[in-house]
C-alpha cells in the first residue's frame, strides 16, 4: 500500500515538473484533436473530450467537439441523441464550476446512457473542467477513467490546478478552429493568437517578446505569419480583421 502511495506521489510531482513542457506542446500543436491526445498521454487517464458549447449569440450554432472516445461509442451517442441524457452536459449547462463526476446528480433518465457507456469500455469516474472567456464563450474539458472513484479522486485532486491552467490554452485553440470551420477564417496557432492579441493591446514587438519569453525576432515572425494568414498587408489590418471575425 505504501509503495503504491509513493509511486502515485512521484507521478504527480513528475507531472507538475513537466507542466511547462505540456503547455508549450499544447501551444505548438496543430489542432485540438492533437492537443487532447497530448493531455491524455501526459496523465493517467483513459479518455479525453473537449467541448465548445453553443452560446446565446449563436456564434457557434453547432457544438464543437473533439474526443478520444472509441468511434463506436461516438456513433452510438450521436445516433441515440445521448446528449439529451448526458448528466455531465446537463451539469455543465446548469453550473459554471468544474466538478468531479462523484458530484453528478444522477436522475432516472440518465441511467440508460450511463449503463450503455460502460458496455463500450468507458469508465464511471471522471472530472469536468469548465471555462468561460471574456466574450462569454464556454468550453468544457472532460477526462474519464476506469479507476474506482476513490482512487480517481486521490489521483486527480493534486492535479486540478494543472488542468485549470491548460484549459484556457485549449479553449483558445478550439475557438480559432471552430471559427475557421464555420466561415473559412484561417486557423492561427496559439502563439500567433497570443502575439496578435498582445499587439491589439498596443504592445510593441519587444514587449510581446518579453511577456511570452520569446526573442523579438520570433515574436515578429509569429505576427508576420498571422498577418499573412489573415490576408492583410499591415498588422493593424490583421488585428481589425481578427476582431471582426471573432478570433480576438
C-alpha positions in Angstrom: 0.0 0.0 0.0 2.8 2.4 1.0 4.6 1.6 -2.2 1.6 2.4 -4.3 1.2 5.8 -2.5 4.8 6.7 -3.0 4.6 5.7 -6.7 1.5 7.9 -7.1 3.2 10.8 -5.3 6.2 10.6 -7.6 4.0 10.5 -10.7 2.1 13.7 -9.5 5.4 15.5 -8.8 6.8 14.4 -12.2 3.7 15.7 -14.0 3.8 19.0 -12.1 7.5 19.4 -13.0 6.6 18.9 -16.7 3.6 21.2 -16.8 5.5 23.9 -18.6 6.6 21.4 -21.2 3.0 20.3 -21.7 1.8 23.9 -22.0 4.5 24.5 -24.7 3.5 21.3 -26.5 -0.2 22.5 -26.5 0.8 25.9 -27.9 2.8 24.2 -30.7 0.2 21.6 -31.6 -1.7 22.0 -34.9 -5.2 21.1 -33.7 -7.5 20.5 -30.8 -7.5 16.8 -31.6 -3.7 16.5 -31.3 -3.9 18.6 -28.2 -6.3 16.4 -26.3 -4.1 13.4 -27.3 -1.1 15.2 -25.7 -3.1 15.7 -22.5 -4.2 12.1 -22.4 -0.6 10.9 -22.8 0.7 13.3 -20.1 -1.7 12.0 -17.4 -3.0 8.6 -16.2 -6.5 9.0 -17.8 -8.3 6.8 -20.3 -10.4 9.2 -22.4 -10.4 13.0 -23.0 -13.1 15.2 -24.5 -13.1 18.9 -25.4 -16.5 20.5 -26.0 -17.0 24.1 -27.1 -20.6 24.9 -26.1 -23.2 26.7 -28.1 -23.8 30.2 -26.9 -26.7 32.6 -26.8 -25.3 34.8 -29.5 -25.2 31.7 -31.8 -21.5 32.4 -32.6 -21.3 28.6 -32.6 -24.6 27.3 -33.8 -23.3 23.7 -33.8 -21.3 22.3 -30.9 -17.6 21.8 -31.5 -16.4 18.5 -30.0 -13.1 16.6 -30.1 -12.8 13.3 -28.2 -10.6 10.2 -27.8 -13.7 8.1 -27.0 -14.0 5.0 -29.3 -15.6 5.7 -32.6 -18.3 3.1 -31.9 -19.3 4.9 -28.8 -19.4 8.3 -30.5 -21.7 6.8 -33.2 -23.9 5.3 -30.5 -24.0 8.7 -28.7 -24.9 10.7 -31.8 -27.5 8.2 -33.2 -29.4 8.0 -30.0 -29.1 11.7 -29.1 -27.5 10.8 -25.8 -26.5 14.5 -25.4 -30.1 15.0 -24.1 -29.5 12.2 -21.5 -25.9 13.1 -20.5 -25.6 14.2 -16.9 -22.2 15.7 -17.5 -23.5 18.1 -20.1 -26.6 18.8 -18.0 -24.5 19.9 -15.1 -22.1 21.9 -17.2 -25.1 23.9 -18.6 -26.5 24.4 -15.1 -23.3 25.4 -13.4 -20.1 27.3 -14.2 -17.8 25.5 -11.8 -15.6 22.4 -12.5 -16.7 19.2 -10.9 -15.8 15.6 -10.1 -18.2 13.1 -11.5 -18.9 11.9 -8.0 -20.9 15.1 -7.7 -23.2 14.4 -10.6 -26.8 14.5 -9.8 -27.9 11.2 -11.4 -31.6 11.2 -12.4 -33.7 8.2 -13.7 -33.4 9.4 -17.3 -29.6 9.3 -17.1 -29.2 5.7 -16.1 -29.7 4.1 -19.5 -27.0 6.1 -21.2 -24.6 5.5 -18.3 -25.2 1.8 -18.4 -24.6 1.6 -22.2 -21.4 3.7 -21.8 -19.9 1.1 -19.6 -20.6 -1.6 -22.2 -18.5 0.4 -24.6 -15.5 0.4 -22.3 -15.9 3.9 -20.7 -15.2 4.5 -17.1 -17.7 5.8 -14.5 -15.0 8.1 -12.9 -14.2 11.5 -14.3 -13.7 15.2 -13.9 -15.0 18.1 -16.0 -13.3 21.5 -16.1 -15.4 24.4 -17.2 -14.0 27.7 -18.7 -15.6 30.9 -19.9 -13.7 33.6 -21.8 -14.2 37.4 -21.7 -16.7 37.1 -24.6 -18.9 34.6 -22.7 -17.8 31.6 -24.8 -17.8 28.5 -22.7 -16.0 25.2 -23.0 -15.6 22.0 -21.0 -12.6 19.6 -20.8 -13.7 16.2 -19.5 -11.4 13.4 -18.6 -12.6 9.9 -18.0 -11.2 6.9 -16.2 -11.9 3.3 -15.4 -10.3 3.7 -12.0 -12.6 3.2 -8.9 -13.9 6.6 -7.8 -11.9 6.8 -4.6 -8.6 6.0 -6.4 -9.5 8.5 -9.1 -10.2 11.3 -6.6 -6.9 10.6 -4.9 -5.1 10.9 -8.2 -6.9 13.9 -9.6 -7.1 16.2 -6.5 -3.5 17.4 -6.7 -3.8 17.9 -10.4 -6.9 20.2 -10.6 -4.9 23.4 -10.8 -2.9 22.0 -13.7 -6.0 21.1 -15.7 -7.4 24.6 -15.0 -4.2 26.1 -16.2 -4.1 24.2 -19.6 -7.9 24.6 -20.4 -7.7 28.2 -21.4 -5.0 27.3 -23.9 -7.1 24.5 -25.4 -10.2 26.8 -25.4 -8.4 29.4 -27.5 -7.3 26.8 -29.9 -10.9 25.4 -30.0 -12.4 28.8 -30.7 -10.0 29.5 -33.5 -10.6 26.1 -35.1 -14.4 26.3 -34.8 -14.5 29.8 -36.4 -12.3 28.5 -39.2 -14.7 25.7 -39.8 -17.7 28.0 -39.8 -16.5 30.8 -42.0 -13.3 29.7 -43.6 -11.5 32.0 -41.3 -7.8 31.0 -41.2 -6.7 29.0 -38.1 -4.0 30.7 -36.2 -1.6 28.8 -33.9 -1.8 29.5 -30.2 1.4 31.5 -30.4 0.2 33.5 -33.4 -3.0 34.2 -31.5 -1.2 35.3 -28.3 1.1 37.7 -30.3 -1.8 39.2 -32.2 -3.8 39.6 -29.0 -1.0 41.4 -27.3 -0.5 43.5 -30.4 -4.2 44.5 -30.3 -3.4 45.9 -26.8 -0.9 48.2 -28.3 2.2 46.3 -27.1 5.4 46.6 -29.1 7.4 43.7 -30.5 9.9 43.8 -27.7 7.1 44.0 -25.1 5.3 41.0 -26.7 8.6 39.1 -26.8 9.3 39.8 -23.1 5.8 38.8 -22.0 5.9 35.5 -23.9 9.5 34.8 -23.1 10.4 34.8 -26.8 13.1 36.5 -28.9 11.9 39.7 -30.6 12.7 38.0 -34.0 10.4 35.1 -33.1 7.6 37.4 -32.0 7.9 39.3 -35.3 7.8 36.0 -37.2 4.6 34.9 -35.4 2.9 38.2 -36.2 4.1 38.1 -39.8 2.5 34.6 -40.2 -0.7 35.8 -38.5 -0.9 38.8 -40.9 -0.3 36.6 -43.9 -2.9 34.0 -42.9 -5.5 36.8 -42.5 -4.6 38.2 -45.9 -3.6 41.6 -44.6 -0.8 43.9 -45.5 -0.4 45.7 -42.2 -0.6 44.5 -38.6 -3.4 47.0 -37.8 -5.5 45.5 -40.6 -4.8 42.0 -39.2 -5.9 43.0 -35.7 -9.1 44.6 -37.1 -9.9 41.5 -39.2 -9.3 39.2 -36.3 -11.6 41.2 -34.1 -14.4 41.3 -36.7 -14.2 37.6 -37.3 -14.2 36.7 -33.7 -10.6 35.3 -33.5 -9.8 38.0 -30.9 
